[in-house]
Amino acid sequence: MLDSPRAPRVREAARLQQRAARSQTGLFLLEGPAALDEAVRWQGAQLVEVFWTQQARERHPELIERAGEHAQLTEVSERALAAIADTVRPQGVVAIARQRPVALEEAVARAAARPHPLVAILHEVRDPGNLGTILRAADAAGASAVVVTANSVDPYSPKVVRSTTGSLFHVDVAVGAETADAIEAVRRAGLAVLAADVSGEDLVALDRDGGLAGPTAWLFGNEARGLDDATLALADRAVRLPVYGEAESLNLATAASVCLYQSAFAQRR
């Protein structure tokens, strides 16, 4: 059992809290039994090592055993696990997994081949919670690909991984493409590009006119600045969510969730 927070393997794992280490190694951390269960079920081959405490083994013996079919199992003390984990109160399990970014063209091609093509393109989204929530919403709405463009937050950061609650393992995630290249790729694949922006036409009216029923890629902008004019001009249409109450605006992740689901409803109607 690894007991010391300063043990070499513990320190190497803890380094993955930093983006530079994740980029260098191609690895990332996932915490908690729920995240590990999704990883085992959907991408077990990507697991490298699972650190677990005795208490976690007592609570989740079958999960630890299934994880051991794919990855090295390492028992650690509570204090050693705390050094690896990004959370204040870790749940007894932290795993190291290989990143699985999908090339832009491949992700778009697979999305276009589905019965209801739906993609999310994220332009310079910086908040980990927003990115994680949008990934989760995209997964739930049936989108098969999320494009995280250059200058966005790392989708493999611990906070993003936690926010996805496992959806990171369900959808294709393309990382690092320029926004213009992502838009060109989805348009070549036959998807209309809809930009979420307060200057656009009403979402409900567009839906009523059938504008959401076809293959669609939604373009979402930065939390503070939204979409700049040059990027907005690349879209086929700009679309706004109507605000019926007195709220000044909607959180990015909330707005993205509504847009993605509205498309999902229209495509299946």
Sequence and secondary structure as in RCSB ss.txt:
>XXXX:A:sequence
MLDSPRAPRVREAARLQQRAARSQTGLFLLEGPAALDEAVRWQGAQLVEVFWTQQARERHPELIERAGEHAQLTE
VSERALAAIADTVRPQGVVAIARQRPVALEEAVARAAARPHPLVAILHEVRDPGNLGTILRAADAAGASAVVVTA
NSVDPYSPKVVRSTTGSLFHVDVAVGAETADAIEAVRRAGLAVLAADVSGEDLVALDRDGGLAGPTAWLFGNEAR
GLDDATLALADRAVRLPVYGEAESLNLATAASVCLYQSAFAQRR
>XXXX:A:secstr
 B  TTSHHHHHHHGGGSHHHHHHHSEEEEESHHHHHHHHHHHGGGEEEEEE HHHHHH HHHHHHHTTTSEEEE
B HHHHHHH SSSS  SEEEEEE     HHHHHHHHHTSSS EEEEESS   HHHHHHHHHHHHHTT  EEEE T
TS  TTSHHHHHHHTTGGGTSEEEES  HHHHHHHHHHTT EEEEEEEEEEEHHHHHHTTTTSS EEEEE BTTT
B  HHHHTTSSEEEE    SS S   HHHHHHHHHHHHHHHHH 
